[in-house]
Amino acid sequence: MAVRAVRGAVQLERDEAGHMDEQVSELLTAILERNELTTENLISIWFTATPDLHSDFPAAAARKLGIVDVPLICAQELDIEGAMPRVVRVLAHIESDLPRSEVAHVYLGAAGALRKDIAQ
């Protein structure tokens, strides 16, 4: 099996812990399903959040989904003027037989505008 990276993002409607949990869970579930992965395929996950999100750690949603033995880390995005607000991004390292060209990167809702070149 090869090591691959899969990207994703979601824009939150509001900075609220329960909402973040719901939206990040939906994003992670979509990444797993669209790439036919289980938690056993996960190597590590990086989460970033825009500076306007303060309510919770995005990684907390992964733990609630049962992703408990995978290294997770959260970081803050650069505070760039004009950037889309309230966005959580994911970079997951996975083990997969998929060729790079077939990895499904998942951008939910308005976050699809961030990477029209790879969003599926």
N, C-alpha and C positions, 0 to 999 in steps of 0.2 A: 504494500500500500504506500501511496505517496502522501507527503504532507502538502496540504493546500491551505489557502486562506480564503475565507468568505466574508464579505462585507455586508453591512446593513445599517439602516437608520430608521428612526421614527420621530415625527414631530409631536410633542405633547400639546394638548389644548390648554393645560394649566399646570402649574408647579404644585402638585399635591402627591404625597407618597402613594396613596392607593391608585391614583391614575397612572403614575409612573410604573408601578408594579404591573398593572394591567397591560399597558402598552408595550413594555419591555418583554413581558411574558409572551405576548402575541408575536412580537418580532422574533424572539428566539424560537418559538414553536414553528413559525413559518420557515425560518432558516433550516431547522432540522428536517421538517417535512419535505420541503422543496428539493433538498439535497439527499433525501433518503438516508438520513443519519440518525444514530442513537447517541445517547450521552457517552457511550463507549468510544465513539469516533472523535470526541472532543479532546484536544490537547491543552488549549488555553483560550481564554477570551479576554480581550481588552474592551473596556467600555469607556467612551468619553461622553461628557455632557457639556452643553453650552453653559457659560458662566451665570445665566439667569435661572438655572435649576439648582435648588438648595434643599429640597424636601426629603431626599433619600439617596442612597447609593443605587445606581442601576443594577449592580451585581446582586443586590438583595433579591431581586426578582428571579434571577437564575437559581439561587439557593432554594427559593420557595418552589421552583419547578422540579427540584430534585437533582440539580447539577451541583453535587456536594463535594466530589473528589477531583474537581478540575480547577486548576489555578485561574483565578479571576483578578482583575485589577481595574480600578476606575481612575480616570484622569479628567482634567478640565480642558475643553477645547480653547483655542486661542480666541480672544475677544476682538473679533474683526468687525469693524463698522459695516453695517448692511447685511451681515450674515443672518441666515434663517434663525429665529429664536426657538428656544425650548426643544432642542434636538438632542437625542441620545443616539450615538453611533456605536457600532459593534465591529470588531475585527476578531473573528474566530479562526484559530488554527485547528485544522482537522486532519484526520487520516481518511483518505478516500481514494478509490480507484477512478474517480471522475477525472477526465482531462480538464485542464484549466478552463478551456473554452466552454465547458458544460457546467461549471460551478454556478449555481443560482444565487446571485447577490440579491438581497431583499430590502427594498426601500418602500416602506408603507406610507400610504396617504400622501400628504404634501411633501414628505421627504423624498419622494420619487424625483422631484425637480433637482435634487442635489447631484445625482449621478445618472443622468438620462442615458449615458453611454453604456452603463452596466446594469442598471435597474431592470429587474425582470418581474 
